[in-house]
Amino acid sequence: MNKADLIENVAKAAEITKSQASTAVDTMIASIEKSLKKGDRITLVGFGTFSTAVRKAREGRNPATGKKIKIPKKKVVRFKAGKGLVEKLN
């Protein structure tokens, strides 16, 4: 499923136009991005939790040349599936 499919499903389920569904989906994504950027956790009960973590700087290798390179630290997004989602999948 891609974003267009998600928008179409939301429009059908909520009985709204695709334009309205697109606005809703875009707003939800923007809100999640904004909260994660601030370092907040987003918990959607029954679905899962989005959070951020800092990945340490480390040394890696260029696969083409084998030369050592330094990989800088960076923030990454983590997602932990909620109990309800896990139960629906199994």
Secondary structure as GFF3:
##gff-version 3
##sequence-region A 1 90
A	DSSP	alpha_helix	3	14	.	.	.	ID=ss1
A	DSSP	alpha_helix	18	38	.	.	.	ID=ss2
A	DSSP	beta_strand	42	44	.	.	.	ID=ss3
A	DSSP	beta_strand	48	55	.	.	.	ID=ss4
A	DSSP	beta_strand	58	61	.	.	.	ID=ss5
A	DSSP	beta_strand	68	71	.	.	.	ID=ss6
A	DSSP	beta_strand	74	81	.	.	.	ID=ss7
A	DSSP	alpha_helix	83	89	.	.	.	ID=ss8
###
